[in-house]
Amino acid sequence: MPFTIGLIREGKTPPDKRVPLTPKKCIEAQATFPGLRVVVQSSAVRSYTDQEYRDLGIEVRDDVSACDVLLGVKEVPLDQLIPNKTYVFFSHTVKMQPANRNLLREVLKKHITLIDYELLTNARSERIVAFGRYAGIVGAYNGLLTYGRKHGLFALKPAHECLDMDDMQEEFFKVRKLPAIKMAVTGSGRVAQGALEVLDRMGIRRVSVYDYLYLDFNEPVYTQLLSSDYNRRRDGRVWDTQNFHQHPEEYESTFGLFLPVTDLLIACAYWHPAAPKLFELADLHRPDFHINTIADVTCDINGSVPVTRRASTIADPAYDFSPRTEELEPPYSRPDNITVMAVDNLPCELPRNASRDFGRQLLDNVFPHLLGRDADDVVARATIASHGELTERYRYLADYVAEAANA
């Protein structure tokens, strides 16, 4: 049965250069799923040009309203939503984010079916499509870029000025000028794995948590910290990962052990608001507080990293936090400030690579359900609204939408 997918142009400001399917992934999708046709809406900002799609025989046109499903990346501007269509994009509505109340309200008003990438999971409740790996890759790179600038060691070319990851890797040799510093990477998911990938490719030595804490090295090193490495149960009982995820409020941070020995913190761990912060502002006044540069890849404002007071931008990725005044200052203002990199849309800096990775996940993990019977309810679980009505799983958003109507 013929089925048409339309790749919509990104309309959010600032514009996002990523795309769900690259030209080659469009061809692969059409070859893999009989009857599927992919149409691309023309765009002047996409990292893959209209001509790159046309060169592979993919139709590019301005009007994609006849397509069965419309794929985007970021939230679609309200005036660009086409009534009675099925959309797939990151809506950022399920946590009742105030900025997107009116988006969900408009989805319902226009009888739209909305599927959210963030909610696409397997039977183990694990996400099956995400940009996390490239958040970690760019986050670790930006962390080293920020450290190099702060200490006048080297000047890495910003990731967004690189054509792709191969181009970015040409910069890695500059990191050989790093002194014998210690770097801590928190987390074990896609984001952290991306960060580790960069540090490994840069040739930075990985050491155990014990050696990191208690040994000195004559070269730069890093360690990976799992939740159990920097948290403990308040009641003194043995660590239980599942219990930590279910009851994070019953735990306290032991990250204080790492404060005296860490120069650069690369924060990649998911953080729940009920969980302990890595450290408190009072810790900044400890005489042995040693961290001077933080790449907060998670970018939770006033979250696990208390000096992350705001998100930074790709154009201006860093700012300083003054331990003395607890105020923000321009980046690299004073040596005793903590310099923070907290860009909240890191994958946008390598849009071609991030798009290729995302498209691979779509073809392997999502399209069989989206274009098939969805016997495992993968798409059903991720459908926030169907034909303008909230699905049962997301009925709790009704009050959130009503607030928008009364705003």
C-alpha positions as CSV (number, residue, x, y, z in Angstrom):
1,M,0.0,0.0,0.0
2,P,1.6,3.4,-1.0
3,F,2.7,5.5,2.0
4,T,4.4,8.9,1.8
5,I,6.7,10.4,4.5
6,G,7.4,14.1,4.3
7,L,10.6,15.6,5.8
8,I,9.5,19.1,6.9
9,R,11.8,22.1,7.1
10,E,12.7,23.2,10.6
11,G,10.9,26.4,11.5
12,K,12.0,27.1,15.0
13,T,14.3,30.1,15.7
14,P,17.2,29.7,15.9
15,P,17.0,27.3,13.0
16,D,18.1,23.7,13.5
17,K,20.2,22.2,10.7
18,R,19.5,18.6,11.6
19,V,17.1,16.3,9.6
20,P,15.5,12.9,10.5
21,L,16.7,11.3,7.3
22,T,19.8,12.1,5.2
23,P,19.6,11.6,1.4
24,K,21.1,8.2,1.5
25,K,18.8,7.1,4.4
26,C,15.8,8.2,2.3
27,I,17.0,5.9,-0.5
28,E,17.6,3.0,2.0
29,A,14.1,3.6,3.5
30,Q,12.4,3.4,0.1
31,A,14.3,0.2,-0.7
32,T,13.6,-1.4,2.6
33,F,9.9,-0.7,2.9
34,P,7.9,-1.5,-0.2
35,G,5.4,1.2,-1.2
36,L,7.2,3.9,0.9
37,R,8.0,7.2,-0.8
38,V,9.9,10.0,0.9
39,V,9.3,13.7,-0.1
40,V,11.5,16.5,1.2
41,Q,10.2,20.0,1.9
42,S,12.7,22.6,0.5
43,S,14.9,24.3,3.1
44,A,17.6,26.9,3.0
45,V,19.1,26.0,6.5
46,R,19.2,22.2,6.5
47,S,22.8,20.8,6.7
48,Y,21.9,18.5,3.7
49,T,21.0,20.8,0.8
50,D,18.0,20.4,-1.4
51,Q,20.3,19.5,-4.3
52,E,21.9,16.6,-2.3
53,Y,18.4,15.0,-2.1
54,R,17.6,15.8,-5.7
55,D,20.9,14.2,-6.8
56,L,19.7,10.9,-5.4
57,G,16.3,11.2,-7.1
58,I,14.4,12.3,-4.0
59,E,11.6,14.7,-4.7
60,V,12.0,18.2,-3.1
61,R,9.0,20.5,-3.0
62,D,7.6,23.3,-0.9
63,D,4.2,21.7,-0.2
64,V,4.2,18.5,1.7
65,S,0.6,18.6,2.9
66,A,-0.3,15.5,0.9
67,C,2.1,13.3,2.8
68,D,0.7,10.7,5.2
69,V,3.3,11.4,8.0
70,L,5.5,14.5,8.5
71,L,8.8,14.0,10.2
72,G,10.7,16.9,11.8
73,V,13.2,17.4,14.6
74,K,12.3,20.3,16.9
75,E,8.9,21.8,17.8
76,V,6.9,23.0,14.8
77,P,5.8,26.7,14.9
78,L,2.0,26.9,15.5
79,D,1.2,28.6,12.2
80,Q,3.0,25.9,10.3
81,L,1.0,23.0,11.7
82,I,-1.2,21.4,9.0
83,P,-4.6,20.3,10.3
84,N,-5.5,16.6,10.4
85,K,-1.9,15.4,9.8
86,T,0.3,12.9,11.6
87,Y,3.5,14.5,12.9
88,V,6.6,13.0,14.5
89,F,9.0,15.4,16.3
90,F,10.4,16.3,19.7
91,S,7.5,18.2,21.2
92,H,8.8,18.8,24.8
93,T,5.3,18.8,26.2
94,V,5.0,15.6,28.3
95,K,6.7,17.2,31.3
96,M,4.2,20.1,31.0
97,Q,6.9,22.5,29.8
98,P,5.2,26.0,30.0
99,A,6.9,27.2,26.7
100,N,5.0,24.5,24.7
101,R,1.5,24.6,26.2
102,N,0.2,26.4,23.2
103,L,1.9,24.0,20.8
104,L,-0.1,21.0,22.3
105,R,-3.2,23.1,22.4
106,E,-2.9,23.8,18.7
107,V,-2.2,20.1,18.0
108,L,-5.5,19.3,19.6
109,K,-7.4,22.2,18.0
110,K,-6.2,21.1,14.5
111,H,-7.0,17.4,15.0
112,I,-3.4,16.4,14.6
113,T,-1.9,13.1,15.6
114,L,1.4,13.7,17.5
115,I,4.1,11.1,18.0
116,D,7.1,12.2,20.1
117,Y,10.6,10.7,19.5
118,E,11.4,11.0,23.2
119,L,8.6,8.6,24.0
120,L,9.6,5.8,21.6
121,T,10.8,3.0,23.8
122,N,11.3,-0.8,23.6
123,A,9.8,-3.4,26.0
124,R,12.5,-2.5,28.6
125,S,11.4,1.1,28.5
126,E,14.7,2.1,26.9
127,R,14.6,4.9,24.3
128,I,15.2,3.7,20.8
129,V,15.9,6.9,19.0
130,A,17.9,9.9,20.3
131,F,20.6,12.4,19.6
132,G,22.4,11.7,22.9
133,R,25.6,10.3,21.5
134,Y,26.4,13.5,19.6
135,A,25.5,15.6,22.7
136,G,28.3,13.7,24.5
137,I,30.7,13.9,21.6
138,V,30.3,17.7,21.2
139,G,30.0,18.2,24.9
140,A,33.4,16.6,25.7
141,Y,35.0,18.4,22.8
142,N,33.6,21.7,24.0
143,G,34.8,20.9,27.5
144,L,38.4,20.5,26.3
145,L,38.0,23.6,24.0
146,T,36.8,25.6,27.1
147,Y,39.7,24.3,29.3
148,G,42.2,25.1,26.6
149,R,40.9,28.6,26.2
150,K,40.7,29.2,30.0
151,H,44.3,28.3,30.5
152,G,45.8,29.6,27.3
153,L,46.9,26.2,26.2
154,F,45.3,25.8,22.7
155,A,42.5,27.0,20.6
156,L,40.3,24.3,19.2
157,K,38.1,25.2,16.2
158,P,34.5,25.3,17.5
159,A,32.6,22.1,16.5
160,H,30.0,24.1,14.6
161,E,32.7,25.5,12.3
162,C,33.7,22.0,11.4
163,L,32.2,20.4,8.3
164,D,31.7,17.1,10.2
165,M,33.2,14.9,12.8
166,D,36.2,13.9,10.5
167,D,37.0,17.6,10.2
168,M,36.6,18.0,14.0
169,Q,39.0,15.1,14.6
170,E,41.7,17.0,12.8
171,E,41.8,19.3,15.8
172,F,42.4,16.5,18.3
173,F,46.2,16.8,18.0
174,K,46.2,20.1,19.7
175,V,45.1,18.5,23.0
176,R,48.6,17.0,23.3
177,K,49.4,20.3,25.0
178,L,47.3,19.3,28.0
179,P,49.1,19.1,31.3
180,A,48.7,16.2,33.7
181,I,45.1,17.1,34.6
182,K,42.3,14.8,35.8
183,M,38.8,14.7,34.1
184,A,35.7,13.1,35.5
185,V,32.8,12.0,33.2
186,T,29.6,11.2,35.0
187,G,27.0,8.8,33.5
188,S,26.7,5.5,31.6
189,G,24.1,6.2,28.9
190,R,24.4,7.4,25.3
191,V,25.6,10.9,26.2
192,A,28.4,9.6,28.4
193,Q,29.4,7.0,25.8
194,G,29.7,9.8,23.2
195,A,32.0,11.8,25.6
196,L,34.2,8.7,26.3
197,E,34.5,8.2,22.6
198,V,36.0,11.6,22.1
199,L,38.4,11.3,25.0
200,D,39.6,7.9,23.8
201,R,40.1,9.2,20.3
202,M,42.1,12.1,21.7
203,G,44.4,9.5,23.3
204,I,43.6,10.5,26.8
205,R,44.3,7.6,29.2
206,R,41.4,6.1,31.1
207,V,42.0,5.1,34.7
208,S,40.0,3.3,37.4
209,V,38.0,5.3,40.0
210,Y,40.4,4.2,42.7
211,D,43.5,5.3,40.8
212,Y,41.9,8.6,39.9
213,L,41.3,9.4,43.5
214,Y,44.5,8.2,45.0
215,L,47.3,8.2,42.5
216,D,49.2,11.0,40.7
217,F,50.0,10.8,37.0
218,N,52.4,12.6,34.7
219,E,49.9,12.7,31.9
220,P,46.2,13.8,31.5
221,V,43.8,11.1,32.6
222,Y,40.0,10.6,32.9
223,T,37.7,8.3,34.7
224,Q,34.0,7.4,34.2
225,L,31.8,7.7,37.3
226,L,28.6,5.7,37.7
227,S,25.9,6.8,40.0
228,S,27.2,4.3,42.6
229,D,30.6,6.0,42.5
230,Y,29.3,9.4,43.8
231,N,26.1,8.6,45.7
232,R,25.2,6.4,48.7
233,R,22.1,5.4,50.6
234,R,21.4,7.6,53.6
235,D,20.5,4.6,55.7
236,G,23.9,3.0,55.2
237,R,22.5,-0.1,53.4
238,V,24.2,-1.5,50.3
239,W,23.9,0.2,46.9
240,D,20.9,-0.7,44.8
241,T,20.7,0.8,41.3
242,Q,17.1,0.1,40.8
243,N,16.2,1.5,44.1
244,F,18.3,4.6,43.4
245,H,16.3,5.3,40.2
246,Q,13.0,4.7,42.0
247,H,13.8,6.6,45.3
248,P,16.6,9.0,44.6
249,E,15.6,11.1,47.6
250,E,16.9,8.3,49.8
251,Y,20.4,8.9,48.7
252,E,23.1,11.5,49.3
253,S,26.1,12.7,47.2
254,T,29.6,11.5,47.9
255,F,31.0,13.6,45.0
256,G,32.9,15.6,47.6
257,L,35.6,12.9,47.3
258,F,36.3,14.0,43.8
259,L,36.3,17.8,44.3
260,P,40.0,18.0,45.4
261,V,41.4,16.0,42.5
262,T,39.2,16.9,39.5
263,D,40.2,19.7,37.1
264,L,37.6,19.3,34.4
265,L,34.1,17.9,35.1
266,I,32.1,16.5,32.1
267,A,28.6,16.0,33.4
268,C,26.6,13.5,31.3
269,A,24.5,11.7,33.8
270,Y,20.7,12.0,33.8
271,W,19.6,13.8,36.9
272,H,16.2,13.6,38.7
273,P,15.2,16.7,40.7
274,A,14.7,14.5,43.8
275,A,18.3,13.1,43.5
276,P,21.2,14.7,45.3
277,K,23.2,17.5,43.5
278,L,26.8,16.6,42.7
279,F,27.9,19.3,45.2
280,E,26.5,22.4,46.9
281,L,27.5,26.0,46.5
282,A,28.9,25.9,50.0
283,D,31.5,23.4,48.7
284,L,33.0,26.1,46.5
285,H,34.5,27.6,49.6
286,R,36.3,24.5,50.6
287,P,40.1,25.1,50.5
288,D,40.5,21.9,48.5
289,F,37.8,22.6,45.9
290,H,39.8,22.0,42.7
291,I,37.4,22.0,39.7
292,N,37.9,25.0,37.5
293,T,36.1,24.0,34.3
294,I,32.7,22.3,33.8
295,A,31.1,20.9,30.7
296,D,27.5,20.5,31.8
297,V,26.3,18.4,28.9
298,T,23.0,17.6,30.7
299,C,22.4,21.3,31.1
300,D,19.9,21.1,33.9
301,I,19.5,24.7,35.1
302,N,20.2,24.8,38.9
303,G,20.3,21.1,38.7
304,S,23.0,18.5,39.5
305,V,25.6,21.1,38.8
306,P,24.6,24.1,41.0
307,V,26.8,26.6,39.1
308,T,24.9,26.0,35.9
309,R,22.6,29.0,36.1
310,R,21.6,29.3,32.5
311,A,22.0,27.6,29.2
312,S,24.7,29.0,26.9
313,T,24.6,29.1,23.1
314,I,26.6,27.7,20.3
315,A,27.8,31.2,19.4
316,D,28.7,32.0,23.1
317,P,29.2,28.6,24.7
318,A,30.9,29.5,28.0
319,Y,30.4,31.8,31.0
320,D,32.1,32.2,34.4
321,F,30.7,31.5,37.8
322,S,32.4,33.5,40.6
323,P,32.7,31.5,43.8
324,R,33.3,34.7,45.7
325,T,30.1,36.5,44.7
326,E,28.1,33.5,43.4
327,E,27.3,35.7,40.3
328,L,27.8,35.0,36.6
329,E,30.6,36.8,34.8
330,P,31.9,36.9,31.2
331,P,33.9,33.7,30.3
332,Y,37.6,33.6,31.3
333,S,37.2,36.7,33.5
334,R,39.3,35.6,36.4
335,P,41.6,32.5,37.0
336,D,39.7,31.6,40.2
337,N,36.3,31.6,38.6
338,I,34.7,28.3,37.4
339,T,34.2,28.4,33.7
340,V,30.9,26.6,32.6
341,M,30.0,25.3,29.2
342,A,26.3,24.6,29.1
343,V,25.1,24.6,25.5
344,D,21.6,22.9,25.5
345,N,21.6,21.9,21.8
346,L,25.0,20.4,21.3
347,P,24.1,17.9,18.5
348,C,23.3,20.9,16.3
349,E,27.0,21.6,16.2
350,L,27.6,18.5,14.1
351,P,24.3,18.3,12.3
352,R,25.3,16.1,9.4
353,N,26.8,13.4,11.7
354,A,24.0,13.6,14.2
355,S,21.4,13.3,11.4
356,R,23.1,10.2,10.0
357,D,23.1,8.6,13.4
358,F,19.5,9.5,14.1
359,G,18.4,8.2,10.7
360,R,20.0,4.9,11.3
361,Q,18.1,4.5,14.5
362,L,14.8,5.5,12.8
363,L,15.3,2.9,10.0
364,D,16.3,0.1,12.4
365,N,14.1,0.8,15.5
366,V,11.1,2.9,14.5
367,F,10.1,2.4,10.9
368,P,9.3,-1.3,11.2
369,H,6.6,-0.2,13.8
370,L,5.5,3.0,12.1
371,L,5.1,1.4,8.7
372,G,4.0,-2.0,10.0
373,R,1.5,-3.4,12.5
374,D,3.1,-2.0,15.6
375,A,2.3,-5.2,17.4
376,D,4.5,-4.2,20.4
377,D,2.7,-0.8,20.7
378,V,6.0,1.1,20.2
379,V,4.3,3.9,18.2
380,A,1.2,3.7,20.3
381,R,3.1,4.4,23.5
382,A,4.7,7.4,21.9
383,T,1.5,8.9,20.6
384,I,0.5,11.9,22.7
385,A,-2.6,12.9,20.7
386,S,-4.6,11.0,18.1
387,H,-6.8,13.0,15.7
388,G,-6.9,15.9,18.1
389,E,-7.6,14.0,21.3
390,L,-5.1,13.2,24.1
391,T,-4.5,9.4,24.3
392,E,-5.3,7.6,27.5
393,R,-1.6,7.5,28.5
394,Y,-1.3,11.3,28.3
395,R,-4.7,12.4,29.6
396,Y,-2.8,13.9,32.6
397,L,-1.9,16.8,30.2
398,A,-5.5,17.9,30.0
399,D,-5.1,20.5,32.8
400,Y,-1.8,21.7,31.2
401,V,-3.6,22.3,27.9
402,A,-6.5,24.1,29.7
403,E,-4.0,26.4,31.4
404,A,-2.9,27.5,28.0
405,A,-6.4,28.2,27.0
406,N,-6.8,30.4,30.0
407,A,-3.4,32.1,29.7
